[in-house]
Amino acid sequence: MPKPTTAPRPAREAEDRGWVAALRLSLTSDLGPRSGWTVSEMRGRVLLNVSASAAGGARQQRVLPLAWAASERQTIHAAILAIHADFSDGVPLDLAIETHARNPSDGTILLGTTVNEAINWPQLIQAFKDHKLSSGAIKQSTWDEIYWRRMVVILDAVGGKRRPISSKQLLQAVIESWKDRPGSRGRQLQVQFTAALLRWGVDSERLPSSWAPPLDLSVYVGRKRDERGITTPIDVSHVLGLVEVIPDPRWRMAFQLMAAYGLRPEELQHLESRKGQLWTTYQKVSSRGRTRSRMLRLLPCDDWAQAWQLEKAFRPELMPPMRPGHGAEDLGTYMRRRTLWQQLRREYEVQGEKLVLYSCRHGYAHRAHVICELPPKVVAAAMGHSVETHLAAYSRWCEDDVVDDAFAKAARRLEPGAPAEVA
């Protein structure tokens, strides 16, 4: 009876062990004989072993989603080298594995790339923009004026020499420009916009889950080292004094509009005249919703503002040059060059107060309540924000003298024989 022509079993086993020996030899050659990184088989998959010395204290083992087969030898080799490279750069082992040991058939990440090469940041930001616009959360102008400059900071951070390899490192990198200004509004916004991008990237499965931003962002926002008191309402006499010394009629009109109508500086670029009445088309998006266009109203007590006749004087072409989205910055720069403004700021500071552009808006609210006795709901509507926002911002000025005055006026109205109020 003829003998079978197939190779004997020991020979086949030696052949099977041959690719394993070749794989381990190539890894040793590339990683070094004392790397502490080895591979073996577990239930048909690749088992990665990282020694305690190589892992920084405790041995780590991970089963990779790669088949333990001779046909996969080159794939296994490339994956181990890529995982080792990122791990050596400080990438957590699980993140490196998630990045490099996926099944390449899904086309999401290619073996051999680094973490930052695997994430296409410009593409991610474009997708984030498309989502924001298509969902109606923001307008194109909002993206151009507010979002984009924060995205540019992110692109600079991920494109630098020391590329961040985690959400925490990215947050730390984007605040570099504000390292000397902890707690500043610019730093706060950069952190919030960066976290929003990362959170959306993880939720939409465009980023690994390990890139989810921390829940507590306060450590990245920081706290102001020197609080010089809250911003306060500007006195009417100071408004009139400043108007007299502003030489440029364009900037003078901008300041007059802000003081007379309690405008946000940014609203100066969104004014229009409708049948002789001024309106602002500015829409502010916040957690409480979106503000609407509103008609501007002078306070009944402000005869000085009525004398300016701003409704007749206003023309868009007569306004000063201000960059879109930078109204407060541009007007603030101009005002800081006025000697009287600097003098007044020092006087307010001595009293533990702080004079800023928003002091004009605060002054409008203060006069509306204290002098005109308008209810919060009415004033909030006139100023273009919610009652909750209004009370949170302006109740701080309701001190004992204001309360005493309000009670005294109420008592006079309720005295016997006092004229009844008209409903």
RAHU-V707248 format. One record per residue. N is the residue number from 1. PSI is psi in whole degrees, 0 to 359 (999 if undefined). Layout:
n-><N,N>
psi-><PSI,PSI>
This chain:
n-><1,2,3,4,5,6,7,8,9,10,11,12,13,14,15,16,17,18,19,20,21,22,23,24,25,26,27,28,29,30,31,32,33,34,35,36,37,38,39,40,41,42,43,44,45,46,47,48,49,50,51,52,53,54,55,56,57,58,59,60,61,62,63,64,65,66,67,68,69,70,71,72,73,74,75,76,77,78,79,80,81,82,83,84,85,86,87,88,89,90,91,92,93,94,95,96,97,98,99,100,101,102,103,104,105,106,107,108,109,110,111,112,113,114,115,116,117,118,119,120,121,122,123,124,125,126,127,128,129,130,131,132,133,134,135,136,137,138,139,140,141,142,143,144,145,146,147,148,149,150,151,152,153,154,155,156,157,158,159,160,161,162,163,164,165,166,167,168,169,170,171,172,173,174,175,176,177,178,179,180,181,182,183,184,185,186,187,188,189,190,191,192,193,194,195,196,197,198,199,200,201,202,203,204,205,206,207,208,209,210,211,212,213,214,215,216,217,218,219,220,221,222,223,224,225,226,227,228,229,230,231,232,233,234,235,236,237,238,239,240,241,242,243,244,245,246,247,248,249,250,251,252,253,254,255,256,257,258,259,260,261,262,263,264,265,266,267,268,269,270,271,272,273,274,275,276,277,278,279,280,281,282,283,284,285,286,287,288,289,290,291,292,293,294,295,296,297,298,299,300,301,302,303,304,305,306,307,308,309,310,311,312,313,314,315,316,317,318,319,320,321,322,323,324,325,326,327,328,329,330,331,332,333,334,335,336,337,338,339,340,341,342,343,344,345,346,347,348,349,350,351,352,353,354,355,356,357,358,359,360,361,362,363,364,365,366,367,368,369,370,371,372,373,374,375,376,377,378,379,380,381,382,383,384,385,386,387,388,389,390,391,392,393,394,395,396,397,398,399,400,401,402,403,404,405,406,407,408,409,410,411,412,413,414,415,416,417,418,419,420,421,422,423>
psi-><126,148,149,146,348,152,147,156,316,325,320,320,321,322,319,319,343,317,328,315,321,321,312,323,319,323,318,320,320,324,337,148,341,30,331,7,120,163,151,184,141,110,42,5,169,126,118,128,124,119,163,319,323,330,355,27,320,136,141,140,136,136,121,148,49,137,138,88,151,326,342,10,312,323,316,314,312,320,315,318,318,318,317,319,314,321,321,335,4,2,133,145,315,322,319,320,316,325,320,347,20,162,115,350,340,349,7,315,136,142,143,349,159,171,312,328,329,332,117,93,316,320,320,315,321,317,322,317,312,320,314,317,316,332,349,8,324,167,166,321,325,319,314,321,332,308,315,318,332,326,326,320,320,315,322,321,317,349,3,184,321,82,133,144,13,167,322,320,324,316,321,325,321,344,8,322,340,24,335,5,62,140,358,158,320,318,319,315,320,317,315,317,323,315,322,318,313,317,317,321,319,315,325,6,27,346,149,152,335,346,4,133,156,150,325,110,0,329,333,328,318,176,141,135,331,100,116,30,161,155,145,161,140,142,145,320,327,325,312,323,320,321,324,331,357,113,326,121,335,312,329,315,320,315,320,315,318,319,322,324,2,40,151,145,322,334,344,336,6,40,147,155,128,108,44,5,136,140,153,132,6,136,121,128,128,181,339,2,197,132,159,165,146,153,140,140,135,147,142,335,349,72,331,323,325,326,338,336,53,332,324,327,336,133,134,323,348,359,155,161,119,140,140,129,358,28,313,320,316,316,323,320,317,316,327,343,357,126,317,321,316,321,316,322,320,322,318,321,322,328,9,19,178,123,121,176,322,347,333,318,319,321,320,312,319,315,324,323,308,317,311,345,38,143,154,322,321,315,319,318,319,332,353,43,173,161,322,314,318,312,322,325,324,352,344,339,6,76,184,321,324,316,315,318,318,320,321,318,320,321,320,322,330,1,145,132,354,142,137,144,145,128,999>
